[in-house]
Amino acid sequence: MMKRALSILFTLAFVSVIASAQVGDPRHTVSIGVNGGMGTSRVSFIPTIKQTTSLGPTYGISIRHISERYFFLICGTQLECNIAGRGWTELIEDGSGNEYTRVANYIEIPFLAHLGFGREFRGVQGHINLGPQVSYLLNEKEIRGGGPWDISNRPNNVTEQYGKNIENKLDYGITASVGLELHTGVGNFGIEGRYYFGLGNIYGITKKDYFARCANSTISVRATYSFNILN
């Protein structure tokens, strides 16, 4: 599993690099920007832990290099550094009335292939971003509520996660996004939807460990603003 995950990440990184290879009309546009929004997150556990929506903020900075236009495609790469709230909120239906949320804040670094289509300088441009992402856990906390804590009737008797800190602070996976940008004389204003699929696990998954899988996934919507520093 680890070798396959790493091969996927290296393949995506290679795709990101060749996206900037000049086979069409060359471009040398560099822009920097900021983004901010909200995301929903969950952790895919095996054994299963039933979950509901867990919200967290996301914000960061980006730098984009457009290297060519190939027919209708505007090709380049994009590097970001973001702070994102992740974690999970359990849906506890055992009659205890308990509530449980794990909040986990990460620093994320996606390296993305950027494909744009539409107006290049003034007007509306759509885009697709795809590539590998590495993240590092900054901090975490447990939030418990709903009366006296009673785990005696949890579904499937899954209670290993309570009081257990995240063991693997380094996370990695694949991220993809689609968005629209309005390019104007005072900068580029956009909105974007993004999905992250984690290939790593927050806890150990060896034979001696409790969980067989425990990987992050997030869906986020963010507003973006960028401006060109080189045309």
Secondary structure by P-SEA (a helix, b strand, c coil): caaaaaaaaaaaaaaaaacccccccccbbbbbbcccccbbbbbbcccbbbbccccccccccbbbbbcccccccccbbbbbcbbbbbbbbbbccccccbbbbbbbbbbcccccbbbbccccccccccbbbbbbbbbbbccbbbbbcccccccccccccccccccccccccbbbbbbbbcbbbbbcccbbbbcbbbbbbbccccccccccccccbbbbbbcccbbbbbbbccc
